[in-house]
Amino acid sequence: MPVYSGSYFDGFSDRYDYLLSLGENRKMILFSGSSGRYGYDSTEFEKVFPEYRIVNMGIYAYTNALPQYEMIRPFLKEGDLLLVAPEFDAVPEQFCTSNRLDTGFWAMMESNYDAASSLDMTVFSGIFDSFAAYQHVRAGMGSRSYGESPSQYDDDGNRYDFATYNMQGDFILPRSNSERDELHRHNIADYTTETVTAEAADALDKELKRFSDSGIRVFFTYAPRNRSSLTERSTKEAREQIHLLLTERLSVPVISTLEDSLYSGVYFWNIDNHLSTEGVQIRTAQVIRDLKQSLYGESVISSPAFSIRLPYPAAFGLYLLALLLTIAGLWKRFSWAGYAAGFVWASATLSVLLYGAPVSVALICTLPLLLVSALERKRGERA
């Protein structure tokens, strides 16, 4: 009888089955540890990248990622996309530094042992030892039913009458922000090159090259982390060294800056890499912005009614043109020009600099321009 049914380990089989069901559809895989399932809104990715079907493969950071990659790779083809965000508190596992299987791998296979048969076991070690250890752990656990799904539970085993996961694999249980910007659990991460080593980066790159050599587009971003959960030696200078190391050692584009992945503890839910619902929206918008720039070199002007793509040079040119029009309009005291150009300038600023921010940001940018224009108009009337 199964013992992991309904747990987050069991979620791997659901995502694997969904991946297989997509067949010839173009796919985008979001790969990480549990920060992935707590860190993306896949439906937003599908809105911005409608050519892709999204699969969130973020399960558990503390099990070897290598066999997971190898199970996914045969079902991706040229033109598909893999976005990886390894977690730095589990570097050996997330960076594929070993070919050894572990108990976590077998726990993820429990609902579908056939999936493990897709692996070439001759390239892995510890197969029988890890399976024996897994069976030993299972022996001390209560049995469950294969009919139980992880979408009925949260990570603590609490059952819900509504889905806690969506089809793509995101954990969608509503999660409030934390009350304070502080460390939530004592599982701190070391953001230094003594932990994220050149050897680890090379090991990950070796696996990622297997994807890119098959025509699959591979990109690297950073997993989200509570900025209060880093070691004392994880200084800004140390973090800059990690970013430099990864951009130099990885053969795939690093699309984000490391600093953008560190958030206030307010945006995390119980654990220092599990984002709140609001945190997910902030991070999703940020990663979409970075990925779009890397894929297309484009900015976006968007609203609920429409969305158009502009190459970044064109968007920046629009920004400069609107700025000149605004200055000319205010200088000549043409209030209508000040109003119109101010709105265009704010929209262009939103496009170039603030994609993904609320539309209210554009209004905030516009208000000072409108105020100045109105004052200039009154001054002209008095003259």
Beta strands, then each sheet from edge to edge (+ up, - down):
strand 1: 27-32
strand 2: 53-56
strand 3: 81-85
strand 4: 217-220
strand 5: 225-226
strand 6: 262-263
strand 7: 298-302
strand 8: 307-311
sheet 1: 2+ 1+ 3+ 4+
sheet 2: 5+ 6+
sheet 3: 7+ 8-
end
